Amino acid sequence: MLDKKLLTDVLQAALKHGGDFAEIYLEERLLNNVLCEENRIEKINSGREQGAGIRVIKDEYTAYVFTNNLNENNLKQAAILAGKAAQRSSRPVTDFNLLQKQADFQMHFQYWPEHLELDKKVDQVLAANQAARDTDKEIRQVTAAIGDVHKKIQIANSLGDYIEDEWARIRLLVQAIAARDGRIQTGYEVAGGVTGYEFLNQVSFTQMAEQAASRAVNMLSARPAPVGRMPVVMHAEAGGTMVHEACGHGLEADLVQKGLSVYQNKLGQKVAADGVSVIDDATLLSRNGSYHFDDEGCPAQRTVLIENGILKAYMNDRMTAMKQGSSPTGNGRRESYQYRPVPRMSNTYIAPGQDDPEDIIRDTPRGLLVKRMGGGQVNTTNGDFVFDVQEGYLIENGKISSPVRGATLTGNGPQVLMDIDRIGNDLGFGLGMCGKDGQSVPVGDAQPTIRIKSLTVGGLV
């Protein structure tokens, strides 16, 4: 990592052509991945990456330059290049002192990724693979993987902010494929978060594998999904895919300001049913989208986006906050030093309500219960979406009956928020990688068990 004097010199070089704001972001990453397929270790990847990104903002213009050469001359030349690209006028460079900022909370790591030997990671993956295969003879294929990253960052800017941080992220994944009489079904389990390998004391990789395999086998007996409009109960186990895709992206301020969000110009208006609150919170301990500071040095925070149905806020980075005349919400995120930050979700969820989840099912005479979501597509401009259901069940006479296959959910995100009529007192988290503007960042999402009073379900004909 670099000393403060060099960082100050680089920032001054970036500003000398007239920029309003300059920032340097440095990172060093250690990455490890172990993958098992076809009953053998198929791939082991390890790598180290480091580099710096320099950003200069002038008015509403941004210039960004990145490099993996961290010597002094190269960094200053990169800074000058960024400054010239953003040049609109010349002004004297003001002096500033870099003062280190401290996080408002602390995540602790007992076993950093390098503290778990490679052979033990391999053993974990092989054991998960075998556990899935031993679950049932109808399991035909298993993919098991374990991955980790250990990251150190420095951020300094012309406001005088200076950040040093270090964290680790772990991810466990199992996918099992079952087949019977030409029918194929998939079961999937993933777990992890911002944590060290003490996570393996909290979660059993082999139990994850057994659950994935059992789900795949169970769905082989599923009947074709019904077709038509009906109540849909989203179980907490489904995670927050719906809120992330159908709602969350539309609350990112850059899409709002570009006119690409259905939530544009709706602050203070009712956008969801009574009792529905949506929160983005990067301060949740160990969750996949958690951090002490975002990728432009703003402290992580809890932002209430929708409160009791009323739209309260958008997710901002520095740039969108400046345009909006507000403060950043700690949502400026980037994939790596090679990218500039943009507004992104962290851990986004619908807050729990008061209903017993079992009562929600008992009070639903007929409908669809969704326990696992698959992939899908969303149009943030109007909120329309289509999602696949990986694991679903019919609800008949207030009871969970047979599993169904081939179900899809078609609807409109804002309308779904208005149509939530029951909210459970539970909360289930999912994790994944979210793509936007060619960048991918880790996120968490969650929801309680909720009932949507009417949604279009598509199925097999």
C-alpha positions in Angstrom: 0.0 0.0 0.0 1.1 3.6 -0.6 2.0 6.3 1.9 -0.1 9.4 2.4 2.4 11.8 0.9 2.4 9.9 -2.4 -1.3 9.7 -2.4 -1.5 13.5 -1.8 0.9 14.1 -4.6 -1.1 12.0 -7.0 -4.4 13.7 -6.1 -2.8 17.2 -6.6 -1.5 16.0 -10.0 -5.0 14.9 -10.9 -6.5 18.3 -9.9 -4.1 20.7 -11.4 -6.0 21.0 -14.7 -9.1 22.2 -13.0 -11.0 19.2 -11.6 -13.5 19.7 -8.8 -12.9 16.3 -7.1 -10.2 13.7 -7.4 -10.0 10.2 -5.9 -7.6 7.3 -6.0 -8.7 3.7 -5.2 -6.1 1.0 -4.7 -6.7 -2.7 -4.1 -4.9 -5.9 -3.6 -6.8 -9.2 -4.0 -5.9 -12.8 -3.3 -8.3 -15.2 -5.0 -8.8 -18.9 -4.7 -11.3 -21.3 -6.3 -11.7 -25.1 -6.2 -14.2 -26.8 -8.6 -15.3 -30.4 -8.6 -17.2 -31.8 -11.7 -17.6 -35.3 -13.1 -16.6 -36.8 -9.7 -13.1 -35.2 -9.8 -11.4 -31.9 -9.1 -11.7 -30.2 -12.4 -10.2 -26.8 -11.7 -8.1 -25.0 -9.1 -7.5 -21.3 -9.6 -5.4 -19.0 -7.4 -4.2 -15.5 -8.2 -3.1 -12.1 -6.9 -4.2 -8.9 -8.5 -3.4 -5.3 -7.6 -3.9 -1.9 -9.2 -5.2 1.6 -8.8 -8.0 3.6 -10.4 -7.9 7.4 -10.5 -11.1 9.4 -11.0 -11.5 13.1 -11.6 -14.9 14.9 -11.6 -15.5 18.3 -13.2 -19.1 19.6 -13.1 -21.0 16.5 -14.3 -18.1 15.1 -16.3 -16.1 12.1 -15.1 -12.7 10.8 -16.3 -11.3 7.5 -15.1 -7.9 5.9 -15.6 -6.7 2.7 -14.1 -3.3 1.0 -14.0 -1.6 -2.1 -12.4 1.7 -0.3 -12.3 1.9 1.4 -8.8 5.3 3.2 -9.1 5.2 6.9 -8.4 5.9 8.2 -11.9 3.3 6.0 -13.5 0.6 7.0 -10.9 1.3 10.7 -11.4 1.1 10.3 -15.2 -2.2 8.4 -14.9 -3.5 11.2 -12.6 -2.5 13.9 -15.1 -4.2 12.0 -17.9 -7.4 11.7 -15.9 -7.2 15.4 -15.0 -6.7 16.5 -18.6 -9.6 14.3 -19.8 -12.0 16.0 -17.3 -10.6 19.5 -17.9 -13.1 22.3 -18.4 -11.2 25.2 -16.9 -8.0 25.8 -15.0 -7.9 26.8 -11.3 -5.4 26.6 -8.5 -5.0 23.4 -6.6 -6.1 23.7 -3.0 -4.2 22.1 -0.2 -5.8 19.3 1.8 -4.7 16.9 4.5 -5.6 13.2 4.4 -7.3 12.1 7.6 -8.1 8.5 8.2 -11.8 7.6 8.7 -12.8 4.8 11.1 -15.7 2.5 10.4 -18.9 2.8 12.5 -18.9 -0.9 13.1 -16.4 -3.8 12.8 -16.6 -7.2 11.1 -14.1 -9.6 12.6 -12.3 -12.4 10.7 -10.8 -15.4 12.6 -9.5 -17.5 9.8 -8.4 -15.6 6.7 -8.6 -17.5 3.4 -4.9 -18.3 3.3 -5.1 -19.9 6.8 -7.1 -22.9 5.3 -4.7 -25.1 3.4 -5.6 -26.0 -0.2 -5.9 -29.7 0.6 -8.5 -29.0 3.2 -10.5 -26.9 0.7 -10.2 -29.8 -1.8 -11.5 -32.2 0.9 -14.5 -30.0 1.6 -15.4 -29.9 -2.1 -15.0 -33.7 -2.6 -17.0 -34.4 0.5 -19.9 -32.2 -0.7 -19.7 -33.9 -4.1 -20.0 -37.4 -2.5 -22.7 -36.4 -0.2 -24.9 -35.2 -3.1 -24.2 -38.4 -5.1 -25.0 -40.6 -2.1 -28.4 -39.0 -1.6 -30.1 -40.9 -4.3 -29.2 -43.1 -7.3 -31.1 -40.7 -9.6 -28.4 -38.0 -9.2 -26.6 -37.9 -12.4 -24.3 -34.9 -12.1 -22.9 -32.8 -9.3 -21.0 -29.5 -9.4 -19.4 -28.4 -6.1 -17.2 -25.4 -5.6 -15.6 -23.3 -2.9 -14.2 -19.9 -3.5 -12.7 -17.1 -1.4 -11.2 -13.6 -1.8 -9.0 -11.7 0.6 -9.0 -8.0 -0.2 -7.1 -4.9 1.0 -8.0 -1.4 -0.1 -6.9 2.2 0.2 -9.0 5.1 -0.8 -8.0 8.8 -0.7 -9.7 11.8 -2.2 -9.4 15.6 -2.4 -11.9 16.1 0.4 -9.2 14.8 2.7 -10.8 11.4 3.3 -8.4 8.5 3.7 -9.6 4.9 4.1 -7.7 1.6 4.8 -9.7 -1.6 5.0 -9.4 -5.3 4.7 -11.9 -8.1 4.5 -12.6 -11.6 3.2 -15.5 -13.2 1.4 -16.3 -17.0 1.3 -18.7 -18.8 -1.1 -19.9 -22.4 -1.1 -21.9 -23.7 -4.0 -23.5 -27.1 -4.9 -25.6 -27.9 -8.0 -27.1 -31.4 -8.3 -28.9 -32.8 -11.5 -31.3 -35.7 -11.2 -32.8 -37.6 -14.1 -35.7 -40.1 -14.5 -37.3 -41.3 -17.7 -35.9 -38.5 -19.8 -37.0 -35.9 -17.3 -34.2 -33.7 -15.8 -34.4 -31.5 -12.7 -31.8 -29.3 -10.9 -31.3 -28.5 -7.2 -29.1 -25.7 -6.1 -27.6 -24.5 -2.8 -25.3 -21.5 -2.2 -24.0 -20.0 1.1 -21.3 -17.6 2.1 -20.7 -14.0 3.0 -18.2 -11.5 4.2 -16.4 -13.8 6.7 -13.4 -16.0 7.2 -13.3 -19.8 7.1 -14.9 -19.8 10.6 -18.0 -19.9 8.4 -17.4 -23.7 8.0 -18.2 -24.1 11.7 -21.6 -22.5 11.1 -22.7 -24.1 7.8 -22.3 -27.8 6.8 -21.2 -28.1 3.1 -22.3 -31.7 3.0 -25.7 -30.9 4.3 -26.0 -28.2 1.6 -25.1 -30.9 -0.9 -27.7 -33.3 0.4 -30.4 -30.6 0.3 -29.6 -29.7 -3.3 -29.7 -33.3 -4.3 -32.9 -34.0 -2.5 -34.5 -31.0 -4.1 -33.6 -32.2 -7.6 -34.9 -35.7 -6.9 -38.1 -34.3 -5.4 -38.8 -32.2 -8.4 -38.7 -35.3 -10.7 -42.1 -36.2 -9.3 -43.5 -32.7 -9.9 -46.6 -32.2 -12.1 -46.8 -29.5 -14.7 -47.4 -26.0 -13.2 -50.9 -24.6 -13.5 -51.5 -21.6 -15.8 -53.4 -18.4 -15.0 -53.7 -15.7 -12.4 -53.7 -16.8 -8.8 -52.3 -15.9 -5.3 -48.6 -16.6 -5.0 -46.9 -17.2 -1.7 -43.2 -16.4 -1.8 -41.5 -18.4 1.0 -38.7 -16.8 2.9 -36.4 -19.6 1.6 -36.8 -18.1 -1.8 -34.5 -15.2 -0.8 -35.0 -11.7 -2.1 -34.7 -12.2 -5.8 -38.0 -10.6 -6.4 -37.3 -7.4 -4.4 -33.7 -7.2 -5.8 -34.7 -7.5 -9.5 -38.2 -6.1 -9.7 -37.7 -3.2 -7.2 -34.1 -2.7 -6.1 -32.6 -1.7 -9.5 -35.3 0.8 -10.1 -34.3 2.6 -6.8 -30.6 3.1 -7.9 -30.3 6.8 -8.4 -28.4 6.8 -11.7 -31.2 4.9 -13.4 -33.7 7.3 -11.8 -31.8 10.3 -13.1 -31.5 8.9 -16.6 -35.2 8.3 -16.8 -34.8 4.6 -16.8 -36.7 3.8 -13.6 -40.4 3.5 -13.0 -39.8 5.2 -9.6 -38.6 8.5 -11.1 -40.3 11.6 -9.5 -42.1 9.4 -6.9 -40.4 10.4 -3.7 -43.0 10.8 -0.9 -45.6 8.9 -2.9 -47.2 5.6 -2.1 -45.5 2.8 -4.2 -46.3 -0.3 -2.1 -49.0 -1.7 0.1 -49.4 -0.7 3.7 -46.9 -2.5 5.9 -44.3 -3.0 3.1 -40.9 -1.5 3.9 -37.8 -2.0 1.7 -34.3 -1.5 3.2 -30.8 -1.5 1.8 -28.3 -2.2 4.6 -24.5 -2.7 4.1 -23.9 -2.8 7.9 -25.4 -6.3 8.4 -22.7 -8.5 9.8 -21.2 -11.1 7.5 -23.8 -10.8 4.8 -22.7 -11.1 1.2 -23.3 -7.4 0.4 -21.8 -6.0 3.6 -18.8 -3.6 3.9 -17.4 -1.0 6.2 -17.0 1.6 3.5 -18.3 1.6 -0.1 -15.9 1.8 -3.0 -15.5 5.6 -2.9 -14.9 5.8 0.9 -18.4 6.6 2.2 -19.4 4.8 5.4 -21.7 1.9 5.0 -25.2 2.6 6.2 -28.8 1.4 6.5 -31.1 3.2 4.1 -34.8 2.9 4.3 -36.0 3.1 0.6 -39.7 2.4 1.2 -41.3 2.8 4.5 -44.8 1.5 5.1 -45.5 1.8 1.4 -44.1 5.3 0.9 -41.0 5.9 -1.2 -38.4 7.6 1.0 -35.0 7.5 -0.7 -32.9 6.3 -3.6 -29.5 4.7 -3.5 -26.8 7.2 -4.3 -23.1 7.4 -4.9 -21.2 10.7 -4.8 -22.0 11.6 -8.4 -25.8 11.0 -8.2 -25.9 12.6 -4.8 -24.2 15.7 -6.1 -26.8 15.9 -9.0 -29.6 15.3 -6.6 -28.4 17.8 -4.0 -28.3 15.2 -1.3 -25.7 13.1 0.6 -24.3 9.8 -0.6 -26.0 6.7 0.9 -22.8 4.6 0.8 -23.9 2.7 -2.3 -21.0 3.6 -4.6 -19.6 0.2 -5.7 -17.2 -1.1 -8.3 -16.1 -4.6 -9.4 -12.4 -3.7 -9.1 -9.9 -0.9 -9.6 -10.6 -1.2 -13.3 -14.0 0.3 -13.0 -15.5 3.6 -11.7 -18.1 3.3 -8.9 -21.8 3.5 -9.7 -24.9 3.2 -7.4 -25.4 -0.4 -6.5 -27.4 -2.4 -3.9 -25.7 -4.0 -0.9 -28.1 -6.1 1.2 -31.6 -5.3 0.1 -34.7 -6.7 1.7 -38.3 -6.4 2.5 -38.7 -6.0 6.3 -40.5 -8.7 8.3 -44.1 -8.2 9.3 -46.4 -9.7 11.9 -48.0 -12.8 10.2 -47.1 -16.4 11.1 -45.8 -17.9 7.8 -47.9 -21.1 8.4 -51.0 -18.9 8.8 -50.4 -17.3 5.4 -50.5 -20.7 3.7 -53.5 -21.9 5.8 -55.4 -18.7 4.7 -54.7 -19.3 1.0 -57.4 -21.7 -0.4 -55.5 -22.1 -3.7 -52.3 -20.8 -5.1 -48.6 -21.4 -5.8 -45.9 -21.6 -3.1 -42.5 -20.6 -4.4 -39.5 -21.9 -2.3 -36.7 -21.4 -4.8 -36.4 -18.8 -7.6 -34.6 -19.3 -10.8 -33.3 -16.8 -13.4 -35.3 -14.0 -15.0 -35.5 -10.7 -16.8 -36.6 -7.2 -15.6 -37.3 -4.0 -17.5 -36.4 -1.2 -15.0 -38.1 1.4 -17.1 -41.6 0.0 -16.5 -40.9 -2.7 -13.9 -42.2 -5.6 -16.0 -40.5 -9.0 -15.2 -40.5 -12.7 -16.0 -39.0 -15.1 -13.4 -38.5 -18.9 -13.5 -39.4 -20.9 -10.4 -36.9 -23.6 -9.6 -39.0 -25.1 -6.7 -42.7 -24.6 -6.4 -45.7 -26.3 -4.8 -49.4 -26.1 -5.2 -51.4 -24.8 -2.3 -54.8 -26.5 -2.1 -57.3 -25.9 0.7 -54.7 -24.1 2.7 -52.2 -26.9 2.6 -49.0 -27.5 0.7 -49.7 -30.3 -1.9 -47.8 -31.6 -4.9 -44.6 -30.1 -6.3 -44.9 -28.4 -9.7 -42.4 -27.9 -12.5 -41.9 -25.4 -15.3 -43.6 -22.5 -13.5 -42.9 -18.9 -14.4 -44.0 -15.7 -12.8 -44.9 -12.7 -15.0 -45.9 -9.4 -13.6 -44.9 -5.8 -12.8 -42.6 -5.0 -9.8 -44.4 -1.9 -8.6 -47.8 -3.6 -8.9 -46.5 -6.6 -7.0 -45.5 -4.3 -4.1 -49.0 -2.9 -4.1 -50.5 -6.4 -4.2 -48.7 -7.8 -1.1 -51.4 -8.5 1.3 -49.6 -10.7 3.9 -46.1 -10.3 5.4 -44.5 -13.0 7.5 -42.5 -12.5 10.7 -39.6 -14.5 9.3 -36.7 -13.4 7.0 -34.7 -15.5 4.6 -31.5 -14.4 2.9 -30.0 -15.2 -0.5 -26.8 -14.2 -2.0 -25.5 -13.7 -5.5 -23.5 -11.6 -8.0 -25.3 -8.7 -9.5 -24.5 -7.4 -13.0 -24.8 -3.8 -14.1 -22.9 -1.5 -16.6 -20.6 -4.4 -17.4 -19.6 -4.8 -13.7 -20.4 -7.6 -11.3 -20.5 -7.1 -7.5 -21.6 -9.4 -4.6 -25.0 -8.7 -3.1 -27.4 -10.1 -0.5 -31.1 -10.0 -0.7 -33.9 -11.2 1.6 -37.6 -11.2 2.2 -40.1 -12.7 4.7 -42.8 -15.1 3.6 -45.2 -12.8 1.6 -48.4 -13.4 -0.3 -49.1 -11.6 -3.5 -52.8 -11.6 -4.0 -52.7 -12.2 -7.7 -49.9 -12.9 -10.2 -49.8 -14.5 -13.6 -48.3 -18.0 -13.4 -47.1 -19.6 -16.6 -46.5 -23.4 -16.9 -46.1 -26.3 -19.2 -48.9 -26.9 -21.7 
